[in-house]
Amino acid sequence: ADGYYYLGHVAQEVKSSRERFLIEFDKSRTLKGKVQLRMQETPLYDILHYEDARQQPLAPGDRVLAPWEAKAERFGPATVLKIMENKEACLAPNRRRVLVNFWNGQTKEVSSDQALRI
């Protein structure tokens, strides 16, 4: 409802629709000081399979959802600018650092396993 993406899981399919699901979020959110419900009816097109998305190889220009705040609770849309190479990259390709530019103009380095390809 706030336009951001959060980690959660599918609790159940909505009975009246095959394309809507009840999502239980991993953490409760606060909006203007009020705690929001942990459950939300969500259309299929707004659901991203976290494990599948984080396993996708990334390249500059890819669109991703990534956390931009220190708590890493909310994910927002971004574009991959650069994949940072490091000594451990060949041992753990999903642990590379990725430079992304968010929709709000902020540029930040995040772990590649937190940048979910969309």
N, C-alpha and C positions, 0 to 999 in steps of 0.2 A: 503494500500500500504506500510505502514511502519512496519507491523507485530504486531501491538498492537490493542486492542479493545477499542471502544469508545461508549458512550451512543448516541443513535439516534432513529429514527423511520422510518418505511417503508413509503416512499412517494408514490411509485407505483410499480407495477410489470412491468418488462421489456417485451415489446410486443413480441419480437422474442423468448422468452424463459420463460417457466413456473418455472424455478428453479433459476432465477436471479431477483433481486429487486433493485430499486433505493432507497438508504438510505440517509436521510437527518440527518446529525450529529447535536447534540445539541450545540456544540461549534466549531468554526473554529480552525483549527490546523495550526501551523507554522512548517515549515521544512526548516532548513538552512536560517532562517530569512524571508522566503516567506510564505504568508498566503495561505493555501491549500483550495480548494473548499469544501463547506459544503456538497456536494452531491457526492455519489459514487455508482457505480453499484457493487453489492455484491452478491455472490452465496448464496443460501439458507443455505448450510452447515456452513457458517460463521456467521449466524444470531442466536442470543440467545434471547429468550423472557425474559426480565429483571424481570418482576413481578413473573413469574412462577419460574425462577431460584433462586431468593432470598428467596422464600418460602420453598425451599427444605431443610429438616433437614441435618445438616452437621455432619460428624464424622471424626476422624483422618484417614488419608490416602485418603480422597476424593480429587479429582482434582477440582480446582476452577479457575475462573478469578477474580482478585481482583486488586484494585489500590495500587501501591507501592510508589507513589509520594505524597507529601504534598497536592497538588491541587486536587488529586483524579480524574483527567481527563482521564488518560490512564489506561486501565486494562491489566494485563498480567497473564500468567498461573502460578499457584502455587499449592502446596500440603498442605492440612490441617495437622498440627502437633498436635494441642491441642485445645480443646474447653475450654475456661476459664469460670469457674463457678463464679457467683456472687449472691448477695442477691436478685437482681431484676430479675434474670433469669427466675424464675417461673412466673413472671408477664408479662414479654416480652421476650419470647424465641428467637425471631428474632433480639434481641438487645444484644446478648452475644458478647464477644470479642473472636476472633479466632486467634491463632498463625499459620501463614502460612510461607512456604519456597518457594520463587519465583524461576523461572527458572534461574535467574542471580546469585543465591546464597544468596540473601538478605533474611533475616528472619524479619518478621514484624507482629505486632498485628493489626488486622483490625476488624471493626464491622461485625458481621455475616450477616447483611443485605447488605453488600458490597461484600461479598464473594459469587460469583455466581457459583453454582455447574454445572460442565460440564460433 
